[in-house]
Amino acid sequence: MAADAAPAPTISFDDFLAVDIRVGTIVRIEAFPEARKPALKLFIDFGPDIGQKKSSAQVTKYYRPDTLLGRQVAAVVNFPPRQIGPFMSEVLTLGFPASEGDVVLIGPERKVPDGGRMF
């Protein structure tokens, strides 16, 4: 989605609450050479209630695996899993587009408990 895209239609607060956005810590990273666009496989720990989930993320422009390990990120945890090539992505890791459109991850500015829900 482009940075200059028109705003989405107005939704209710209940619609917003239906999207479960949680914070988790990246505990493992694997290369994803089969992806059509450069991507990494992220394994994210969302704490004891949700556990560890997998995500495919096109973040190779600004992030190397060694800079991602231990980083907290925000993700939507209640979308259905999505098959991306041979990999099943279980959560949608969130980010914003930089000026060239590449992904900049979002996460808390300081450490918070894994599994915390965004409000």
Secondary structure by P-SEA (a helix, b strand, c coil): ccccccccccccaaaaaacccbbbbbcbbbbccccccbbbbbbbbccccccbbbbbbcccccccccccccbbbbbbccccccccccccccbbbbbbbccccbbbbbbbccccccccccc
